Amino acid sequence: MDEKAKKAAEYRKKYEQNRVMKAVSFHKEKDADLLELIENVDFSQWIKNILRERFKK
């Protein structure tokens, strides 16, 4: 493994240690309208923006 690949692997490892993932599930039939709306959205960033606005002090 060359030096560039090692640094990239170290960066990924450090990044993943500081990351928390929360899953959201959708029922394909019952939530079809929501799935259609979010199809072309950066869902992660969209949710973060909504949460920040909603819970702003």
N, CA, C, O and CB atoms as a CASP TS submission, in Angstrom:
PFRMAT TS
TARGET T0000
AUTHOR 0000-0000-0000
METHOD Language model
MODEL 1
PARENT N/A
ATOM      1  N   MET     1       0.861  -1.181   0.000  1.00  0.00           N
ATOM      2  CA  MET     1       0.000   0.000   0.000  1.00  0.00           C
ATOM      3  C   MET     1       0.900   1.235   0.000  1.00  0.00           C
ATOM      4  O   MET     1       1.786   1.361   0.845  1.00  0.00           O
ATOM      5  CB  MET     1      -0.976   0.003   1.239  1.00  0.00           C
ATOM      6  N   ASP     2       0.674   2.134  -0.937  1.00  0.00           N
ATOM      7  CA  ASP     2       1.513   3.327  -0.999  1.00  0.00           C
ATOM      8  C   ASP     2       1.088   4.348   0.065  1.00  0.00           C
ATOM      9  O   ASP     2       0.063   4.181   0.726  1.00  0.00           O
ATOM     10  CB  ASP     2       1.443   3.958  -2.405  1.00  0.00           C
ATOM     11  N   GLU     3       1.874   5.381   0.214  1.00  0.00           N
ATOM     12  CA  GLU     3       1.654   6.393   1.260  1.00  0.00           C
ATOM     13  C   GLU     3       0.310   7.116   1.096  1.00  0.00           C
ATOM     14  O   GLU     3      -0.378   7.388   2.079  1.00  0.00           O
ATOM     15  CB  GLU     3       2.793   7.417   1.244  1.00  0.00           C
ATOM     16  N   LYS     4      -0.049   7.419  -0.130  1.00  0.00           N
ATOM     17  CA  LYS     4      -1.318   8.120  -0.387  1.00  0.00           C
ATOM     18  C   LYS     4      -2.511   7.260   0.044  1.00  0.00           C
ATOM     19  O   LYS     4      -3.462   7.764   0.642  1.00  0.00           O
ATOM     20  CB  LYS     4      -1.441   8.487  -1.888  1.00  0.00           C
ATOM     21  N   ALA     5      -2.455   5.981  -0.261  1.00  0.00           N
ATOM     22  CA  ALA     5      -3.529   5.057   0.111  1.00  0.00           C
ATOM     23  C   ALA     5      -3.609   4.898   1.625  1.00  0.00           C
ATOM     24  O   ALA     5      -4.702   4.806   2.185  1.00  0.00           O
ATOM     25  CB  ALA     5      -3.316   3.687  -0.553  1.00  0.00           C
ATOM     26  N   LYS     6      -2.457   4.866   2.287  1.00  0.00           N
ATOM     27  CA  LYS     6      -2.435   4.761   3.752  1.00  0.00           C
ATOM     28  C   LYS     6      -3.086   5.979   4.393  1.00  0.00           C
ATOM     29  O   LYS     6      -3.884   5.846   5.321  1.00  0.00           O
ATOM     30  CB  LYS     6      -0.992   4.606   4.261  1.00  0.00           C
ATOM     31  N   LYS     7      -2.746   7.162   3.899  1.00  0.00           N
ATOM     32  CA  LYS     7      -3.327   8.394   4.445  1.00  0.00           C
ATOM     33  C   LYS     7      -4.836   8.431   4.215  1.00  0.00           C
ATOM     34  O   LYS     7      -5.590   8.860   5.089  1.00  0.00           O
ATOM     35  CB  LYS     7      -2.664   9.632   3.807  1.00  0.00           C
ATOM     36  N   ALA     8      -5.269   7.986   3.051  1.00  0.00           N
ATOM     37  CA  ALA     8      -6.698   7.959   2.748  1.00  0.00           C
ATOM     38  C   ALA     8      -7.425   6.992   3.688  1.00  0.00           C
ATOM     39  O   ALA     8      -8.518   7.294   4.166  1.00  0.00           O
ATOM     40  CB  ALA     8      -6.931   7.554   1.274  1.00  0.00           C
ATOM     41  N   ALA     9      -6.822   5.841   3.950  1.00  0.00           N
ATOM     42  CA  ALA     9      -7.424   4.861   4.854  1.00  0.00           C
ATOM     43  C   ALA     9      -7.492   5.409   6.274  1.00  0.00           C
ATOM     44  O   ALA     9      -8.487   5.207   6.969  1.00  0.00           O
ATOM     45  CB  ALA     9      -6.630   3.544   4.830  1.00  0.00           C
ATOM     46  N   GLU    10      -6.446   6.097   6.709  1.00  0.00           N
ATOM     47  CA  GLU    10      -6.435   6.711   8.045  1.00  0.00           C
ATOM     48  C   GLU    10      -7.521   7.779   8.151  1.00  0.00           C
ATOM     49  O   GLU    10      -8.220   7.865   9.160  1.00  0.00           O
ATOM     50  CB  GLU    10      -5.048   7.329   8.351  1.00  0.00           C
ATOM     51  N   TYR    11      -7.655   8.581   7.114  1.00  0.00           N
ATOM     52  CA  TYR    11      -8.673   9.634   7.103  1.00  0.00           C
ATOM     53  C   TYR    11     -10.072   9.029   7.190  1.00  0.00           C
ATOM     54  O   TYR    11     -10.903   9.492   7.972  1.00  0.00           O
ATOM     55  CB  TYR    11      -8.544  10.499   5.832  1.00  0.00           C
ATOM     56  N   ARG    12     -10.333   7.991   6.388  1.00  0.00           N
ATOM     57  CA  ARG    12     -11.644   7.329   6.411  1.00  0.00           C
ATOM     58  C   ARG    12     -11.946   6.748   7.792  1.00  0.00           C
ATOM     59  O   ARG    12     -13.066   6.862   8.290  1.00  0.00           O
ATOM     60  CB  ARG    12     -11.699   6.217   5.351  1.00  0.00           C
ATOM     61  N   LYS    13     -10.942   6.127   8.402  1.00  0.00           N
ATOM     62  CA  LYS    13     -11.125   5.533   9.727  1.00  0.00           C
ATOM     63  C   LYS    13     -11.462   6.607  10.757  1.00  0.00           C
ATOM     64  O   LYS    13     -12.372   6.429  11.567  1.00  0.00           O
ATOM     65  CB  LYS    13      -9.859   4.765  10.155  1.00  0.00           C
ATOM     66  N   LYS    14     -10.733   7.719  10.726  1.00  0.00           N
ATOM     67  CA  LYS    14     -10.971   8.818  11.663  1.00  0.00           C
ATOM     68  C   LYS    14     -12.355   9.429  11.425  1.00  0.00           C
ATOM     69  O   LYS    14     -13.073   9.733  12.378  1.00  0.00           O
ATOM     70  CB  LYS    14      -9.871   9.900  11.522  1.00  0.00           C
ATOM     71  N   TYR    15     -12.723   9.607  10.167  1.00  0.00           N
ATOM     72  CA  TYR    15     -14.030  10.163   9.811  1.00  0.00           C
ATOM     73  C   TYR    15     -15.151   9.264  10.330  1.00  0.00           C
ATOM     74  O   TYR    15     -16.113   9.757  10.918  1.00  0.00           O
ATOM     75  CB  TYR    15     -14.147  10.338   8.282  1.00  0.00           C
ATOM     76  N   GLU    16     -15.041   7.981  10.123  1.00  0.00           N
ATOM     77  CA  GLU    16     -16.076   7.033  10.539  1.00  0.00           C
ATOM     78  C   GLU    16     -16.209   6.966  12.054  1.00  0.00           C
ATOM     79  O   GLU    16     -17.302   6.710  12.559  1.00  0.00           O
ATOM     80  CB  GLU    16     -15.772   5.649   9.988  1.00  0.00           C
ATOM     81  N   GLN    17     -15.128   7.187  12.790  1.00  0.00           N
ATOM     82  CA  GLN    17     -15.184   7.167  14.248  1.00  0.00           C
ATOM     83  C   GLN    17     -16.001   8.336  14.787  1.00  0.00           C
ATOM     84  O   GLN    17     -16.556   8.242  15.882  1.00  0.00           O
ATOM     85  CB  GLN    17     -13.774   7.200  14.832  1.00  0.00           C
ATOM     86  N   ASN    18     -16.084   9.422  14.048  1.00  0.00           N
ATOM     87  CA  ASN    18     -16.807  10.613  14.483  1.00  0.00           C
ATOM     88  C   ASN    18     -18.200  10.715  13.873  1.00  0.00           C
ATOM     89  O   ASN    18     -18.841  11.762  13.963  1.00  0.00           O
ATOM     90  CB  ASN    18     -16.015  11.844  14.136  1.00  0.00           C
ATOM     91  N   ARG    19     -18.657   9.670  13.273  1.00  0.00           N
ATOM     92  CA  ARG    19     -19.912   9.686  12.540  1.00  0.00           C
ATOM     93  C   ARG    19     -20.938   8.780  13.214  1.00  0.00           C
ATOM     94  O   ARG    19     -20.604   7.696  13.692  1.00  0.00           O
ATOM     95  CB  ARG    19     -19.690   9.253  11.088  1.00  0.00           C
ATOM     96  N   VAL    20     -22.179   9.232  13.248  1.00  0.00           N
ATOM     97  CA  VAL    20     -23.283   8.425  13.771  1.00  0.00           C
ATOM     98  C   VAL    20     -24.331   8.337  12.668  1.00  0.00           C
ATOM     99  O   VAL    20     -24.702   9.346  12.069  1.00  0.00           O
ATOM    100  CB  VAL    20     -23.890   9.043  15.099  1.00  0.00           C
ATOM    101  N   MET    21     -24.797   7.138  12.411  1.00  0.00           N
ATOM    102  CA  MET    21     -25.813   6.960  11.380  1.00  0.00           C
ATOM    103  C   MET    21     -27.122   6.543  12.036  1.00  0.00           C
ATOM    104  O   MET    21     -27.140   5.705  12.938  1.00  0.00           O
ATOM    105  CB  MET    21     -25.363   5.909  10.330  1.00  0.00           C
ATOM    106  N   LYS    22     -28.217   7.136  11.571  1.00  0.00           N
ATOM    107  CA  LYS    22     -29.563   6.797  12.027  1.00  0.00           C
ATOM    108  C   LYS    22     -30.355   6.356  10.804  1.00  0.00           C
ATOM    109  O   LYS    22     -30.420   7.070   9.803  1.00  0.00           O
ATOM    110  CB  LYS    22     -30.258   8.012  12.758  1.00  0.00           C
ATOM    111  N   ALA    23     -30.946   5.197  10.892  1.00  0.00           N
ATOM    112  CA  ALA    23     -31.706   4.660   9.758  1.00  0.00           C
ATOM    113  C   ALA    23     -33.151   5.142   9.796  1.00  0.00           C
ATOM    114  O   ALA    23     -33.748   5.289  10.862  1.00  0.00           O
ATOM    115  CB  ALA    23     -31.664   3.122   9.759  1.00  0.00           C
ATOM    116  N   VAL    24     -33.685   5.379   8.636  1.00  0.00           N
ATOM    117  CA  VAL    24     -35.103   5.711   8.478  1.00  0.00           C
ATOM    118  C   VAL    24     -35.653   4.727   7.457  1.00  0.00           C
ATOM    119  O   VAL    24     -35.093   4.560   6.374  1.00  0.00           O
ATOM    120  CB  VAL    24     -35.323   7.224   8.021  1.00  0.00           C
ATOM    121  N   SER    25     -36.751   4.082   7.812  1.00  0.00           N
ATOM    122  CA  SER    25     -37.321   3.129   6.858  1.00  0.00           C
ATOM    123  C   SER    25     -38.662   3.635   6.342  1.00  0.00           C
ATOM    124  O   SER    25     -39.388   4.351   7.031  1.00  0.00           O
ATOM    125  CB  SER    25     -37.487   1.740   7.507  1.00  0.00           C
ATOM    126  N   PHE    26     -38.965   3.243   5.120  1.00  0.00           N
ATOM    127  CA  PHE    26     -40.203   3.633   4.464  1.00  0.00           C
ATOM    128  C   PHE    26     -40.880   2.378   3.925  1.00  0.00           C
ATOM    129  O   PHE    26     -40.220   1.497   3.373  1.00  0.00           O
ATOM    130  CB  PHE    26     -39.939   4.664   3.324  1.00  0.00           C
ATOM    131  N   HIS    27     -42.174   2.303   4.083  1.00  0.00           N
ATOM    132  CA  HIS    27     -42.955   1.216   3.505  1.00  0.00           C
ATOM    133  C   HIS    27     -43.199   1.589   2.039  1.00  0.00           C
ATOM    134  O   HIS    27     -43.726   2.663   1.749  1.00  0.00           O
ATOM    135  CB  HIS    27     -44.320   0.982   4.294  1.00  0.00           C
ATOM    136  N   LYS    28     -42.821   0.716   1.136  1.00  0.00           N
ATOM    137  CA  LYS    28     -42.898   1.033  -0.294  1.00  0.00           C
ATOM    138  C   LYS    28     -44.287   1.447  -0.759  1.00  0.00           C
ATOM    139  O   LYS    28     -44.414   2.322  -1.615  1.00  0.00           O
ATOM    140  CB  LYS    28     -42.449  -0.146  -1.093  1.00  0.00           C
ATOM    141  N   GLU    29     -45.317   0.839  -0.213  1.00  0.00           N
ATOM    142  CA  GLU    29     -46.680   1.162  -0.651  1.00  0.00           C
ATOM    143  C   GLU    29     -47.283   2.309   0.154  1.00  0.00           C
ATOM    144  O   GLU    29     -47.807   3.267  -0.415  1.00  0.00           O
ATOM    145  CB  GLU    29     -47.574  -0.069  -0.539  1.00  0.00           C
ATOM    146  N   LYS    30     -47.208   2.209   1.470  1.00  0.00           N
ATOM    147  CA  LYS    30     -47.837   3.224   2.325  1.00  0.00           C
ATOM    148  C   LYS    30     -47.142   4.581   2.244  1.00  0.00           C
ATOM    149  O   LYS    30     -47.787   5.620   2.386  1.00  0.00           O
ATOM    150  CB  LYS    30     -47.845   2.750   3.762  1.00  0.00           C
ATOM    151  N   ASP    31     -45.843   4.575   2.019  1.00  0.00           N
ATOM    152  CA  ASP    31     -45.067   5.817   1.985  1.00  0.00           C
ATOM    153  C   ASP    31     -44.608   6.190   0.580  1.00  0.00           C
ATOM    154  O   ASP    31     -43.642   6.936   0.415  1.00  0.00           O
ATOM    155  CB  ASP    31     -43.865   5.694   2.890  1.00  0.00           C
ATOM    156  N   ALA    32     -45.292   5.678  -0.418  1.00  0.00           N
ATOM    157  CA  ALA    32     -44.900   5.926  -1.808  1.00  0.00           C
ATOM    158  C   ALA    32     -44.845   7.415  -2.127  1.00  0.00           C
ATOM    159  O   ALA    32     -43.969   7.857  -2.871  1.00  0.00           O
ATOM    160  CB  ALA    32     -45.868   5.233  -2.758  1.00  0.00           C
ATOM    161  N   ASP    33     -45.775   8.194  -1.570  1.00  0.00           N
ATOM    162  CA  ASP    33     -45.781   9.636  -1.822  1.00  0.00           C
ATOM    163  C   ASP    33     -44.522  10.301  -1.266  1.00  0.00           C
ATOM    164  O   ASP    33     -43.949  11.185  -1.903  1.00  0.00           O
ATOM    165  CB  ASP    33     -47.030  10.279  -1.207  1.00  0.00           C
ATOM    166  N   LEU    34     -44.100   9.878  -0.089  1.00  0.00           N
ATOM    167  CA  LEU    34     -42.878  10.432   0.504  1.00  0.00           C
ATOM    168  C   LEU    34     -41.644  10.009  -0.283  1.00  0.00           C
ATOM    169  O   LEU    34     -40.745  10.814  -0.526  1.00  0.00           O
ATOM    170  CB  LEU    34     -42.742   9.990   1.967  1.00  0.00           C
ATOM    171  N   LEU    35     -41.609   8.762  -0.672  1.00  0.00           N
ATOM    172  CA  LEU    35     -40.468   8.269  -1.446  1.00  0.00           C
ATOM    173  C   LEU    35     -40.316   9.023  -2.760  1.00  0.00           C
ATOM    174  O   LEU    35     -39.200   9.299  -3.201  1.00  0.00           O
ATOM    175  CB  LEU    35     -40.618   6.776  -1.719  1.00  0.00           C
ATOM    176  N   GLU    36     -41.435   9.353  -3.377  1.00  0.00           N
ATOM    177  CA  GLU    36     -41.396  10.116  -4.624  1.00  0.00           C
ATOM    178  C   GLU    36     -40.837  11.521  -4.379  1.00  0.00           C
ATOM    179  O   GLU    36     -40.049  12.030  -5.175  1.00  0.00           O
ATOM    180  CB  GLU    36     -42.805  10.201  -5.248  1.00  0.00           C
ATOM    181  N   LEU    37     -41.251  12.139  -3.276  1.00  0.00           N
ATOM    182  CA  LEU    37     -40.792  13.494  -2.955  1.00  0.00           C
ATOM    183  C   LEU    37     -39.287  13.559  -2.684  1.00  0.00           C
ATOM    184  O   LEU    37     -38.625  14.522  -3.071  1.00  0.00           O
ATOM    185  CB  LEU    37     -41.545  14.019  -1.750  1.00  0.00           C
ATOM    186  N   ILE    38     -38.759  12.545  -2.027  1.00  0.00           N
ATOM    187  CA  ILE    38     -37.346  12.596  -1.617  1.00  0.00           C
ATOM    188  C   ILE    38     -36.399  11.918  -2.601  1.00  0.00           C
ATOM    189  O   ILE    38     -35.198  11.821  -2.348  1.00  0.00           O
ATOM    190  CB  ILE    38     -37.189  11.956  -0.265  1.00  0.00           C
ATOM    191  N   GLU    39     -36.931  11.458  -3.701  1.00  0.00           N
ATOM    192  CA  GLU    39     -36.119  10.716  -4.666  1.00  0.00           C
ATOM    193  C   GLU    39     -34.892  11.497  -5.139  1.00  0.00           C
ATOM    194  O   GLU    39     -33.816  10.916  -5.279  1.00  0.00           O
ATOM    195  CB  GLU    39     -36.966  10.339  -5.859  1.00  0.00           C
ATOM    196  N   ASN    40     -35.031  12.786  -5.385  1.00  0.00           N
ATOM    197  CA  ASN    40     -33.929  13.585  -5.919  1.00  0.00           C
ATOM    198  C   ASN    40     -33.405  14.597  -4.909  1.00  0.00           C
ATOM    199  O   ASN    40     -32.954  15.680  -5.281  1.00  0.00           O
ATOM    200  CB  ASN    40     -34.370  14.304  -7.175  1.00  0.00           C
ATOM    201  N   VAL    41     -33.467  14.237  -3.632  1.00  0.00           N
ATOM    202  CA  VAL    41     -33.022  15.133  -2.567  1.00  0.00           C
ATOM    203  C   VAL    41     -31.813  14.521  -1.870  1.00  0.00           C
ATOM    204  O   VAL    41     -31.733  13.303  -1.710  1.00  0.00           O
ATOM    205  CB  VAL    41     -34.165  15.404  -1.549  1.00  0.00           C
ATOM    206  N   ASP    42     -30.877  15.368  -1.457  1.00  0.00           N
ATOM    207  CA  ASP    42     -29.794  14.908  -0.587  1.00  0.00           C
ATOM    208  C   ASP    42     -30.439  14.704   0.779  1.00  0.00           C
ATOM    209  O   ASP    42     -30.457  15.612   1.609  1.00  0.00           O
ATOM    210  CB  ASP    42     -28.568  15.946  -0.530  1.00  0.00           C
ATOM    211  N   PHE    43     -30.962  13.516   1.000  1.00  0.00           N
ATOM    212  CA  PHE    43     -31.819  13.232   2.147  1.00  0.00           C
ATOM    213  C   PHE    43     -31.136  13.544   3.477  1.00  0.00           C
ATOM    214  O   PHE    43     -31.753  14.133   4.365  1.00  0.00           O
ATOM    215  CB  PHE    43     -32.247  11.781   2.122  1.00  0.00           C
ATOM    216  N   SER    44     -29.898  13.164   3.619  1.00  0.00           N
ATOM    217  CA  SER    44     -29.173  13.400   4.870  1.00  0.00           C
ATOM    218  C   SER    44     -29.096  14.888   5.192  1.00  0.00           C
ATOM    219  O   SER    44     -29.411  15.300   6.308  1.00  0.00           O
ATOM    220  CB  SER    44     -27.762  12.811   4.788  1.00  0.00           C
ATOM    221  N   GLN    45     -28.684  15.682   4.230  1.00  0.00           N
ATOM    222  CA  GLN    45     -28.564  17.129   4.449  1.00  0.00           C
ATOM    223  C   GLN    45     -29.931  17.769   4.651  1.00  0.00           C
ATOM    224  O   GLN    45     -30.073  18.683   5.464  1.00  0.00           O
ATOM    225  CB  GLN    45     -27.846  17.793   3.267  1.00  0.00           C
ATOM    226  N   TRP    46     -30.917  17.308   3.934  1.00  0.00           N
ATOM    227  CA  TRP    46     -32.276  17.836   4.049  1.00  0.00           C
ATOM    228  C   TRP    46     -32.816  17.626   5.461  1.00  0.00           C
ATOM    229  O   TRP    46     -33.365  18.549   6.063  1.00  0.00           O
ATOM    230  CB  TRP    46     -33.205  17.168   3.018  1.00  0.00           C
ATOM    231  N   ILE    47     -32.660  16.420   5.983  1.00  0.00           N
ATOM    232  CA  ILE    47     -33.124  16.111   7.339  1.00  0.00           C
ATOM    233  C   ILE    47     -32.372  16.944   8.371  1.00  0.00           C
ATOM    234  O   ILE    47     -32.980  17.458   9.310  1.00  0.00           O
ATOM    235  CB  ILE    47     -32.951  14.612   7.641  1.00  0.00           C
ATOM    236  N   LYS    48     -31.071  17.082   8.211  1.00  0.00           N
ATOM    237  CA  LYS    48     -30.288  17.890   9.158  1.00  0.00           C
ATOM    238  C   LYS    48     -30.791  19.329   9.190  1.00  0.00           C
ATOM    239  O   LYS    48     -30.926  19.914  10.265  1.00  0.00           O
ATOM    240  CB  LYS    48     -28.792  17.863   8.785  1.00  0.00           C
ATOM    241  N   ASN    49     -31.066  19.897   8.033  1.00  0.00           N
ATOM    242  CA  ASN    49     -31.581  21.272   7.970  1.00  0.00           C
ATOM    243  C   ASN    49     -32.940  21.394   8.653  1.00  0.00           C
ATOM    244  O   ASN    49     -33.185  22.351   9.388  1.00  0.00           O
ATOM    245  CB  ASN    49     -31.690  21.733   6.512  1.00  0.00           C
ATOM    246  N   ILE    50     -33.815  20.434   8.414  1.00  0.00           N
ATOM    247  CA  ILE    50     -35.138  20.456   9.042  1.00  0.00           C
ATOM    248  C   ILE    50     -35.015  20.363  10.559  1.00  0.00           C
ATOM    249  O   ILE    50     -35.670  21.115  11.280  1.00  0.00           O
ATOM    250  CB  ILE    50     -36.009  19.303   8.509  1.00  0.00           C
ATOM    251  N   LEU    51     -34.190  19.456  11.044  1.00  0.00           N
ATOM    252  CA  LEU    51     -34.018  19.300  12.492  1.00  0.00           C
ATOM    253  C   LEU    51     -33.442  20.556  13.130  1.00  0.00           C
ATOM    254  O   LEU    51     -33.882  20.972  14.202  1.00  0.00           O
ATOM    255  CB  LEU    51     -33.114  18.109  12.791  1.00  0.00           C
ATOM    256  N   ARG    52     -32.459  21.158  12.469  1.00  0.00           N
ATOM    257  CA  ARG    52     -31.863  22.386  13.020  1.00  0.00           C
ATOM    258  C   ARG    52     -32.894  23.505  13.112  1.00  0.00           C
ATOM    259  O   ARG    52     -32.951  24.212  14.117  1.00  0.00           O
ATOM    260  CB  ARG    52     -30.674  22.840  12.157  1.00  0.00           C
ATOM    261  N   GLU    53     -33.699  23.669  12.083  1.00  0.00           N
ATOM    262  CA  GLU    53     -34.735  24.707  12.091  1.00  0.00           C
ATOM    263  C   GLU    53     -35.815  24.409  13.132  1.00  0.00           C
ATOM    264  O   GLU    53     -36.251  25.300  13.861  1.00  0.00           O
ATOM    265  CB  GLU    53     -35.371  24.834  10.699  1.00  0.00           C
ATOM    266  N   ARG    54     -36.223  23.190  13.190  1.00  0.00           N
ATOM    267  CA  ARG    54     -37.324  22.798  14.083  1.00  0.00           C
ATOM    268  C   ARG    54     -36.956  22.934  15.553  1.00  0.00           C
ATOM    269  O   ARG    54     -37.791  23.322  16.371  1.00  0.00           O
ATOM    270  CB  ARG    54     -37.741  21.365  13.798  1.00  0.00           C
ATOM    271  N   PHE    55     -35.710  22.617  15.892  1.00  0.00           N
ATOM    272  CA  PHE    55     -35.308  22.606  17.294  1.00  0.00           C
ATOM    273  C   PHE    55     -34.397  23.766  17.662  1.00  0.00           C
ATOM    274  O   PHE    55     -33.717  23.739  18.688  1.00  0.00           O
ATOM    275  CB  PHE    55     -34.623  21.315  17.613  1.00  0.00           C
ATOM    276  N   LYS    56     -34.394  24.779  16.813  1.00  0.00           N
ATOM    277  CA  LYS    56     -33.613  25.984  17.078  1.00  0.00           C
ATOM    278  C   LYS    56     -34.123  26.636  18.357  1.00  0.00           C
ATOM    279  O   LYS    56     -35.331  26.705  18.584  1.00  0.00           O
ATOM    280  CB  LYS    56     -33.691  26.977  15.883  1.00  0.00           C
ATOM    281  N   LYS    57     -33.222  27.103  19.175  1.00  0.00           N
ATOM    282  CA  LYS    57     -33.634  27.769  20.425  1.00  0.00           C
ATOM    283  C   LYS    57     -33.854  29.234  20.217  1.00  0.00           C
ATOM    284  O   LYS    57     -34.203  29.946  21.158  1.00  0.00           O
ATOM    285  CB  LYS    57     -32.602  27.566  21.514  1.00  0.00           C
TER
END
